[in-house]
C-alpha cells in the first residue's frame, strides 16, 4: 500500500528529529552546570525554534523558545539579536503586537538591522497593514542591498496583489520580482525558502489522489487523507485550503473557517483562501465577520472590483443600503468589463428604487447600464419601472416602446405596458397589453391577475374575472394576491364558504410571501359573515 511519504523520507525525517532532540538534551545538561550562561539559553531557544518550525513536526515549542530567549535577555539587556529572536518567536506564536514591539526594540538597538525590518514587514502583512509592510520591506532593502532577495520578493507579492488593472503597480511588481531572483545567491533566507518550497513537491501524489477521491465524492476519505497530511506537514498551506474547500462543500462551515484561517496564517497572500473564508462566513450567516475579511482583502488588493460588489451584497442583506451603494459605486468605477459593470449598475439602481425610494438615482444607474449594454432587455424593464415610480409616464412609455422594437414578443414588456396604461386610466390599452403578455406566455400569472382585476373592478364582469384569477393561481399556486382577488370575486357571486377558504389560502401563503397587508385579508374574512 502506498504511503503518504515514502519510507526513506520517513527514516530521514525521524533521524533529523532525533538529532535535534539530542542537541536540546545536551544543551539542557550544559545549563544545569551553568544556568546563567546567556549563550546557552540563546542556543536552547534556537533549537526549540528550529524544532517548532520544522514543517514535518507537529510539536509546539514556541513558548519554550521565548522563555529561553527572555532568560538570556536578563544578562544581555542591550542585545539587538535577542530582541529580534523574541520578536520572531512571538510572530510565529501569533502574538503580532508583541512581535512588533520586540522587533522595534531590536531596531532601536541597531537601526540598520535588515532581518528585523524584514520580519517587521512580514508581521505587518499578517496584521493586514500593507502600507506599513511596504515601508518596512523598503527599509530592509536599504540596509542590505545584496542580501535582500526575500524583501524584494515580499514587495513583489504586495505590489502584485494590488496591481489589478494598474500598469504602474504591475511594473513595480515585475521589477521587484526580477530583483528577488537576481539576489537569491546572496540571501540565506531566500535559499531556505526555495528549498522549503521544493520539499513540498513530495505532496504532489497526495494531491492527485485526493483530487480523485473528491471527484468520486468520498469526502470522508478525502478529509482523512488530508488531515493525516497536515499532521505530517503542519506548515504546508495548500493542504489547509483543500480541507477547507471540502468542509465548505459539505456544509461544515466552522471546520472550513478554521482551515482557511490556518492557510491564511501560513500564506498571507492567499487571496483564494480569503475569498473562500468570506464565503464560509456568508454561508454561516456571520455577515459581520465576512465584512471584516472582505475589508482586509480589499486593503491588500484594492483594485479588484468584484470584492466591492460582494461586500456591497452583504451590506444589502444586512439592510445597510448606503454602504451597499457606496461599494457598488466603487465596483463600477473600477469597471473591469462592460457586461459585468452593467449588471452592477442595475443592481445599484434596484437598491435606489426599492430600498431608498429614490427614482432619480435609480434612473441614473439604469441609464449607466444602458450605455454599457443597450441590448440587455432587463434594463428597459427596470428603467421604465423607475420612470413609472417617478410618475413620468411619457418617458416610461417611450422606454417600453423602444424595448418592444428589440423584442416585440417579450411578455414582460407587454405586462409592464399594461400596468403603465392602467396607471394612466387607459383601460382599453391596458387590456390589450395584458392580453398580448398572456398570448406570448400562457402561464403569466401577473398578467392574468391584473387583467382579472380590471374585469372585476373596472368592468364589473365577475365571471370573466374569476376565470382569469383561476388561471393565475393555476400558473402560480403560491400567488397570495391572486387567491385574495379570486376570493373577492367569489364572494360577489354569493359563495361565501368558498370565498372564506380562498381567503384562508391567501392568508397562509401570505405569511411567507408577504404580498398583502394581513389586515386586509382579516377584514375581508370578517366582512363575509357580517349580517
Buried (B, 14 or more C-beta within 10 A) or exposed (E): EEEBBEEEBBEEBEEBBEEBEEBBEEBEEBBEEEEEBBEBBBBBBBBBBBBBBBBBBEEEBBEBBBBBBBBBBEEBEEBBBBBBBBBBBBBBBEBBEBBBBBBEBBBEBBEEBBBBBBBBBBBBBBBBBBEBBBBBBBBBBEBBEEBBBBBBBBBBBBBBBBBBEBEEBBEBBBBBBEBBEEBBEBBEBBBEBEEEEEBBEBBEBBBEBBEEBBEEEEBEBBBEBBEEBBEBBBBBBBBBBBBBBBBBEBEBBEBBBBBBBBBBBBBBBBBBBBBBBBBBBBBBEBBEBBBBBBEBBBBBBBBBBEBBBBBBBBBBEBEBBEBBBBBBBBBBEBEBEEEBBBBBBBBBBBBBBEBBEBBEBBBBBBBBBBEBBEEBBBBBBBBBBBBBBBEBBEBBBBBBEBBBEEBEEBBBBBBBBBBBBBEBEBEEBBBBBBBBBBEBBEEBBBBBBBBBBBBBEBEEBBEBBBBBBBBBBEBBEEBBBBBBBBBBBBBBEEBBEBBBBBBBBBBEBBEEEEBBEEEEBEEBBEEEEEE
